[in-house]
Amino acid sequence: MRQRHLPALDRSRSRSQAWRGRIPGRVGSDRIWAAACEAHPRAGGDGQAGPVGPGAARAGAGPPSGPRLGRSSGRTGTHRSPPPHLRSGKGPELKIHRGLPNSPIGPVAVTVGSFDGVHLGHADVIRRTVAAARQADAQPALITFEPHPRCVLDPANCPQSITTLQEKLALLEAAGIEHAIVLTFDRALSSLSPSEFVDRLKAVMDLRRWVVGFDFAFGRQRAGNSEWLRSNGFEVDVVPPFTFEGKSLHSSDIRRLVNIGDLEEANRLLGREYSMAGPVEAGDKVGRRLGFPTANIAVEPNKLIPALGAYAGRARAAEGDFIAALSVGYRPTFGGTQLRVEGFLLDFEGDLYQRRLELRFLKYLHPDIRFDTPADLVQQLKRDVADTRRLVQPLAR
């Protein structure tokens, strides 16, 4: 795993502008030096959804096409724990600082990075940060950025987000991080020297220890690294390169796998099931008329969308987890032009409209298909439901 979080760039704004900005979806300006702190709502269930928008980004390849899935019946679901590689035991609630804390937070062991996906390599860094904090009698803290640095420094290659900010924060809390500091990434921030960046951190936290990747670099002209930190009196733990089955692991690997529909391999690298979540939107009820009512979720802007097609998966609602047949597509049988991400919960009965629903993708079934008649579509939906029930095991109660 690599950490390359603060690339150098030109000074496009004055220093006084460097610590201003907005967190997407948050009303008002979040000055770095006057940031709000909040406890993170626990992940899952029927909590308030974050900022949403149309699923405008197209994933996968090929022309728009694909079936819709859904129907309901009536057993309650099961509940799920955080992934094993992220569990750290019951601990303090995560405190979220949107910008630098506006008052000192005390001693910390800190790591810095985008951590998009919070995959197995990230989990290794986070575990070491939590352990370092315990050894140093400090709090584990993580500094991350919104938006992803590449979206500012190289907009033409802005990566889609494996995890939204809300999803990332939930995973960090499950892993035992106590302070998440979300910095608005802009060109001014990237142009700070290592000393300028660290001085701002020192003003609000006692930096007992740093935990960084082997190739971590930050600041203007990438002048800051683990040796720079040590030469300036900091204790530094350097995490060796993370490999999975003999290969290095990067967020870009997972994006590629999700884009081509290989969710099984993507899930192995994540250490959990890839998911998308959002409030359930009103649809045109085509699925209901076919006998397979689906829940359509609103997708956050820039969220990574799997390849178009049908998937076996799960859905998490306030009632618990349910086996679900999932679809990503445009309803080509009915001339659809809007990308939809939707799920048919096999053993659920109830109303999900305007409630938050999480869809988890386990296995690709087939690409989008344009059927000659609705009856042909219904037959495929029946096969998809049967395949999903065969492939996806119910979670233990």
C-alpha positions as CSV (number, residue, x, y, z in Angstrom):
1,M,0.0,0.0,0.0
2,R,1.2,3.5,-0.8
3,Q,0.6,6.8,0.9
4,R,1.2,9.8,-1.4
5,H,-1.2,12.3,0.1
6,L,0.1,15.8,-0.3
7,P,1.7,16.2,-3.7
8,A,3.4,19.5,-4.4
9,L,1.8,22.1,-6.6
10,D,2.0,25.8,-7.4
11,R,0.8,28.4,-4.9
12,S,-2.5,29.5,-6.5
13,R,-3.8,31.2,-3.3
14,S,-2.4,33.1,-0.4
15,R,-1.7,31.3,2.9
16,S,-4.6,33.0,4.5
17,Q,-6.9,31.2,2.0
18,A,-5.3,27.8,2.6
19,W,-7.4,26.8,5.5
20,R,-10.8,27.6,4.1
21,G,-13.3,25.5,2.3
22,R,-16.5,23.4,2.3
23,I,-17.1,19.8,3.0
24,P,-19.5,18.6,0.3
25,G,-23.0,18.2,1.6
26,R,-22.4,20.5,4.6
27,V,-24.1,23.9,4.6
28,G,-21.8,26.8,5.2
29,S,-18.1,27.4,5.2
30,D,-15.9,25.2,7.3
31,R,-12.8,27.2,8.2
32,I,-10.0,24.9,9.2
33,W,-9.4,26.8,12.4
34,A,-13.0,27.0,13.4
35,A,-14.2,23.5,12.6
36,A,-17.2,21.7,14.1
37,C,-16.8,18.5,16.0
38,E,-19.5,15.9,16.0
39,A,-20.0,12.3,17.0
40,H,-20.5,9.9,14.1
41,P,-24.0,8.3,13.8
42,R,-23.5,4.5,13.8
43,A,-23.4,2.9,10.4
44,G,-26.3,1.2,8.8
45,G,-30.0,1.2,9.6
46,D,-32.4,4.0,9.0
47,G,-30.1,6.9,9.9
48,Q,-30.0,10.2,8.1
49,A,-28.5,9.9,4.6
50,G,-25.6,12.0,3.6
51,P,-25.6,14.3,0.5
52,V,-27.1,12.6,-2.5
53,G,-27.5,13.1,-6.2
54,P,-28.3,11.3,-9.4
55,G,-26.1,8.4,-10.3
56,A,-24.8,10.2,-13.3
57,A,-21.4,8.5,-13.5
58,R,-21.5,5.5,-15.8
59,A,-19.6,2.4,-14.8
60,G,-18.6,-0.5,-17.0
61,A,-18.6,-0.7,-20.7
62,G,-21.1,-1.4,-23.5
63,P,-24.4,0.2,-24.5
64,P,-27.0,1.0,-21.9
65,S,-29.1,-2.1,-21.1
66,G,-30.3,-4.3,-18.2
67,P,-33.1,-5.9,-16.3
68,R,-34.7,-4.7,-13.1
69,L,-35.2,-6.9,-10.1
70,G,-37.6,-7.1,-7.1
71,R,-40.5,-8.4,-5.1
72,S,-41.4,-8.8,-1.4
73,S,-42.5,-11.5,1.1
74,G,-42.1,-11.6,4.8
75,R,-39.3,-12.6,7.2
76,T,-37.3,-10.3,9.3
77,G,-33.7,-9.8,8.5
78,T,-30.5,-10.4,10.4
79,H,-28.0,-7.9,11.7
80,R,-24.3,-7.6,10.8
81,S,-21.1,-6.7,12.7
82,P,-18.2,-4.7,11.2
83,P,-15.7,-6.8,9.1
84,P,-13.3,-8.8,11.3
85,H,-10.2,-7.0,10.0
86,L,-11.7,-3.7,11.3
87,R,-13.1,-4.7,14.6
88,S,-11.2,-3.2,17.6
89,G,-13.6,-3.9,20.4
90,K,-16.0,-1.4,22.0
91,G,-14.4,2.0,22.3
92,P,-15.2,5.7,22.3
93,E,-17.4,7.2,19.6
94,L,-15.5,8.7,16.7
95,K,-15.2,12.4,16.9
96,I,-15.3,14.1,13.5
97,H,-13.5,17.4,13.0
98,R,-14.5,19.1,9.7
99,G,-11.2,21.0,9.5
100,L,-8.6,21.2,12.2
101,P,-10.1,20.9,15.7
102,N,-11.1,24.3,17.1
103,S,-9.7,23.4,20.5
104,P,-6.8,21.1,21.6
105,I,-7.6,17.4,21.6
106,G,-4.6,16.3,23.6
107,P,-2.0,13.6,22.7
108,V,-2.5,11.6,19.6
109,A,-0.9,8.9,17.4
110,V,-1.7,10.1,13.9
111,T,-1.8,8.8,10.4
112,V,-2.5,10.7,7.3
113,G,-4.0,9.7,3.9
114,S,-7.0,9.5,1.6
115,F,-7.9,6.0,2.7
116,D,-10.4,5.6,-0.1
117,G,-12.0,2.2,0.3
118,V,-10.5,1.4,3.7
119,H,-9.1,-1.8,2.2
120,L,-6.9,-4.5,3.8
121,G,-3.8,-2.4,3.3
122,H,-5.4,0.6,5.0
123,A,-6.7,-1.6,7.8
124,D,-3.1,-2.6,8.5
125,V,-2.0,1.1,8.9
126,I,-5.1,1.8,11.0
127,R,-4.4,-1.2,13.3
128,R,-0.9,0.0,13.8
129,T,-2.1,3.5,14.6
130,V,-4.5,2.3,17.2
131,A,-1.7,0.1,18.7
132,A,0.8,3.0,18.7
133,A,-1.7,5.2,20.5
134,R,-2.2,2.7,23.2
135,Q,1.6,2.4,23.7
136,A,2.0,6.2,23.8
137,D,-1.0,6.7,26.1
138,A,-2.6,8.8,23.4
139,Q,-5.7,8.8,21.2
140,P,-5.6,7.3,17.7
141,A,-6.3,10.0,15.1
142,L,-6.5,10.0,11.3
143,I,-6.3,12.9,9.0
144,T,-8.0,12.5,5.6
145,F,-9.1,14.7,2.7
146,E,-12.2,15.7,0.9
147,P,-12.2,15.7,-2.0
148,H,-9.6,13.2,-3.1
149,P,-6.3,15.0,-3.8
150,R,-6.2,13.8,-7.4
151,C,-9.6,15.5,-8.1
152,V,-7.9,18.8,-7.3
153,L,-4.4,18.2,-8.7
154,D,-5.4,16.2,-11.8
155,P,-9.1,16.7,-12.4
156,A,-9.1,14.8,-15.7
157,N,-8.2,11.7,-13.7
158,C,-10.3,12.2,-10.6
159,P,-11.1,8.8,-9.2
160,Q,-14.6,7.7,-8.3
161,S,-14.9,7.1,-4.6
162,I,-14.9,3.5,-3.3
163,T,-16.2,4.8,-0.1
164,T,-18.2,8.0,0.5
165,L,-17.1,10.2,3.4
166,Q,-19.9,8.8,5.5
167,E,-18.9,5.2,4.7
168,K,-15.3,5.9,5.4
169,L,-16.0,7.5,8.8
170,A,-18.2,4.5,9.8
171,L,-15.3,2.1,8.9
172,L,-12.8,4.2,10.8
173,E,-15.0,4.2,13.9
174,A,-15.3,0.4,13.7
175,A,-11.5,0.2,13.5
176,G,-11.0,2.1,16.7
177,I,-10.0,5.6,15.4
178,E,-11.1,8.2,18.0
179,H,-10.5,11.4,16.0
180,A,-11.1,11.8,12.2
181,I,-9.9,15.1,10.9
182,V,-11.4,15.9,7.5
183,L,-9.4,18.6,5.7
184,T,-10.7,20.3,2.6
185,F,-8.1,19.5,0.0
186,D,-7.3,22.4,-2.4
187,R,-4.2,23.8,-4.2
188,A,-3.4,26.0,-1.3
189,L,-3.2,23.1,1.1
190,S,-1.0,21.1,-1.3
191,S,1.4,24.1,-1.5
192,L,2.1,24.3,2.2
193,S,5.6,23.3,3.3
194,P,6.1,20.4,5.6
195,S,6.8,22.8,8.5
196,E,3.7,24.9,7.8
197,F,1.5,21.8,7.7
198,V,2.9,20.3,10.9
199,D,2.9,23.6,12.8
200,R,-0.9,23.8,12.2
201,L,-1.3,20.3,13.5
202,K,0.9,21.0,16.6
203,A,-1.3,24.0,17.5
204,V,-4.3,21.7,18.3
205,M,-2.8,18.3,19.1
206,D,0.2,16.7,20.9
207,L,1.8,14.6,18.1
208,R,3.1,11.8,20.2
209,R,3.7,9.5,17.3
210,W,3.3,9.3,13.5
211,V,2.3,6.1,11.7
212,V,3.1,6.4,7.9
213,G,3.6,4.3,4.8
214,F,7.0,3.4,3.6
215,D,6.8,6.0,0.8
216,F,4.8,8.6,2.6
217,A,5.6,12.1,1.4
218,F,3.8,15.4,2.0
219,G,4.2,19.2,1.6
220,R,5.5,21.4,-1.2
221,Q,7.8,19.5,-3.6
222,R,7.1,16.4,-1.5
223,A,9.8,17.6,0.9
224,G,8.2,16.0,4.0
225,N,8.7,12.2,4.7
226,S,9.4,9.9,7.6
227,E,13.0,11.1,7.8
228,W,11.9,14.7,7.9
229,L,9.6,13.9,10.7
230,R,12.3,12.1,12.7
231,S,14.8,14.9,12.1
232,N,12.2,17.3,13.6
233,G,12.0,15.3,16.8
234,F,8.9,13.1,16.1
235,E,8.6,9.4,16.8
236,V,7.7,7.7,13.6
237,D,6.5,4.2,12.8
238,V,7.0,3.3,9.2
239,V,4.6,0.7,7.9
240,P,6.3,-1.7,5.4
241,P,4.7,-2.3,2.0
242,F,1.4,-4.3,2.3
243,T,1.0,-7.3,0.0
244,F,-2.0,-9.5,-0.5
245,E,-1.2,-13.0,-1.9
246,G,2.2,-11.7,-2.9
247,K,1.0,-8.6,-4.7
248,S,0.9,-4.9,-3.7
249,L,-2.6,-3.5,-3.0
250,H,-3.8,-0.1,-4.1
251,S,-7.3,1.5,-4.2
252,S,-6.9,1.7,-8.0
253,D,-6.9,-2.1,-8.1
254,I,-10.3,-2.2,-6.4
255,R,-11.7,0.5,-8.6
256,R,-10.7,-1.5,-11.7
257,L,-12.3,-4.7,-10.4
258,V,-15.6,-2.9,-9.5
259,N,-15.7,-1.2,-12.9
260,I,-15.5,-4.6,-14.7
261,G,-18.0,-6.3,-12.3
262,D,-15.5,-8.6,-10.5
263,L,-17.0,-8.0,-7.1
264,E,-15.8,-11.3,-5.7
265,E,-12.2,-10.3,-6.1
266,A,-12.8,-6.6,-5.1
267,N,-14.5,-7.9,-1.9
268,R,-11.5,-10.0,-1.1
269,L,-9.2,-7.0,-1.3
270,L,-11.6,-4.8,0.7
271,G,-12.1,-7.4,3.4
272,R,-15.9,-6.8,3.2
273,E,-18.7,-6.6,0.6
274,Y,-18.6,-3.6,-1.7
275,S,-21.7,-1.5,-1.0
276,M,-23.7,1.5,-2.1
277,A,-26.2,3.3,0.1
278,G,-28.7,6.1,-0.1
279,P,-32.3,7.1,0.4
280,V,-34.9,5.0,-1.5
281,E,-36.4,7.1,-4.3
282,A,-39.8,6.9,-5.8
283,G,-39.7,4.9,-9.1
284,D,-42.1,4.3,-11.9
285,K,-43.3,1.1,-10.4
286,V,-42.5,-1.0,-13.5
287,G,-41.0,-3.7,-11.2
288,R,-44.1,-3.8,-9.0
289,R,-46.3,-4.3,-12.1
290,L,-44.1,-7.2,-13.1
291,G,-44.4,-8.7,-9.6
292,F,-40.8,-7.7,-8.6
293,P,-40.9,-4.4,-6.8
294,T,-37.5,-2.9,-6.4
295,A,-36.0,-0.2,-4.1
296,N,-34.2,2.4,-6.1
297,I,-31.5,4.3,-4.2
298,A,-30.1,7.8,-4.8
299,V,-26.4,7.5,-5.4
300,E,-23.9,10.1,-4.1
301,P,-22.0,12.1,-6.8
302,N,-18.7,10.5,-7.7
303,K,-19.5,7.2,-6.0
304,L,-18.0,4.2,-7.8
305,I,-20.7,2.3,-9.6
306,P,-20.2,-1.3,-10.6
307,A,-20.4,-2.5,-14.2
308,L,-23.9,-2.5,-15.7
309,G,-25.7,-5.7,-15.0
310,A,-27.4,-8.0,-12.5
311,Y,-25.8,-9.1,-9.2
312,A,-26.5,-11.4,-6.3
313,G,-26.1,-9.5,-3.1
314,R,-27.6,-8.3,0.2
315,A,-29.5,-5.3,1.4
316,R,-29.4,-3.7,4.8
317,A,-32.4,-1.8,6.1
318,A,-33.3,-0.8,9.6
319,E,-34.9,-4.2,10.1
320,G,-31.6,-6.0,9.3
321,D,-29.9,-7.7,6.4
322,F,-31.8,-9.4,3.6
323,I,-30.7,-11.5,0.6
324,A,-31.2,-9.3,-2.5
325,A,-31.1,-9.4,-6.2
326,L,-29.4,-6.2,-7.4
327,S,-29.4,-4.4,-10.7
328,V,-27.3,-1.5,-12.2
329,G,-28.8,-0.4,-15.5
330,Y,-31.1,1.7,-17.6
331,R,-34.2,-0.4,-18.0
332,P,-33.6,-0.9,-21.8
333,T,-36.6,-3.1,-22.3
334,F,-38.7,0.0,-21.5
335,G,-36.5,2.5,-23.2
336,G,-35.0,3.9,-20.0
337,T,-32.3,6.6,-20.2
338,Q,-31.6,7.1,-16.4
339,L,-29.1,5.0,-14.6
340,R,-30.7,3.1,-11.7
341,V,-29.1,1.2,-8.8
342,E,-31.8,-0.9,-7.3
343,G,-32.5,-4.0,-5.3
344,F,-35.2,-6.6,-4.8
345,L,-35.2,-7.8,-1.2
346,L,-36.2,-11.5,-1.3
347,D,-37.7,-11.9,2.1
348,F,-38.8,-8.4,3.1
349,E,-42.3,-6.9,3.4
350,G,-42.6,-3.2,4.1
351,D,-42.2,0.3,2.8
352,L,-38.7,1.6,2.3
353,Y,-39.5,4.9,0.5
354,Q,-37.3,7.8,1.7
355,R,-35.4,5.5,4.1
356,R,-31.7,4.7,3.9
357,L,-30.9,1.4,2.3
358,E,-27.5,-0.2,1.8
359,L,-26.9,-2.6,-1.1
360,R,-24.0,-5.0,-1.0
361,F,-22.7,-6.6,-4.2
362,L,-21.4,-10.2,-4.0
363,K,-21.4,-11.8,-7.4
364,Y,-22.0,-10.6,-11.0
365,L,-24.7,-12.6,-12.7
366,H,-25.1,-11.3,-16.3
367,P,-24.8,-8.0,-18.3
368,D,-27.6,-5.7,-19.1
369,I,-30.1,-7.3,-21.5
370,R,-32.8,-5.7,-23.7
371,F,-35.7,-8.1,-23.8
372,D,-38.2,-8.3,-26.7
373,T,-41.2,-8.5,-24.3
374,P,-41.9,-7.9,-20.6
375,A,-42.7,-11.6,-20.3
376,D,-39.2,-12.5,-21.3
377,L,-37.9,-10.0,-18.7
378,V,-40.0,-11.7,-16.0
379,Q,-38.6,-15.1,-16.8
380,Q,-35.0,-13.7,-16.4
381,L,-36.0,-12.0,-13.1
382,K,-37.2,-15.4,-11.8
383,R,-33.8,-17.0,-12.8
384,D,-31.9,-14.1,-11.1
385,V,-33.9,-14.5,-7.9
386,A,-33.3,-18.3,-7.9
387,D,-29.5,-17.8,-8.6
388,T,-29.3,-15.2,-5.9
389,R,-30.9,-17.4,-3.3
390,R,-28.6,-20.2,-4.3
391,L,-25.4,-18.1,-4.2
392,V,-26.0,-15.9,-1.1
393,Q,-26.1,-17.5,2.3
394,P,-28.3,-16.0,5.0
395,L,-26.4,-14.3,7.7
396,A,-26.4,-15.9,11.2
397,R,-29.0,-14.3,13.5
